[in-house]
Amino acid sequence: MLLVDGRQGTPLSAEVHSASPAEEKLIEPLLDHSVIPYRDPTRLL
């Protein structure tokens, strides 16, 4: 999974997992490991 800035597409965080875990279980650890502190996102896609 890859977390990017919505305005410029700058990568903020990335994690590699097997295909079996559901994405909704992987989003919180991805957000926790972000390299740039951010406010709560208005949208997650």
Backbone hydrogen bonds, N-H to C=O, Kabsch-Sander energy under -0.5 kcal/mol:
donor,donor_aa,acceptor,acceptor_aa,energy
3,L,13,S,-3.1
4,V,2,L,-0.5
5,D,10,T,-2.3
9,G,5,D,-2.0
12,L,3,L,-3.5
13,S,3,L,-1.5
15,E,1,M,-2.3
25,K,22,A,-1.4
26,L,22,A,-0.5
26,L,23,E,-1.3
27,I,23,E,-1.1
30,L,26,L,-1.5
31,L,27,I,-2.4
32,D,28,E,-2.4
33,H,29,P,-1.5
34,S,31,L,-1.2
35,V,12,L,-2.6
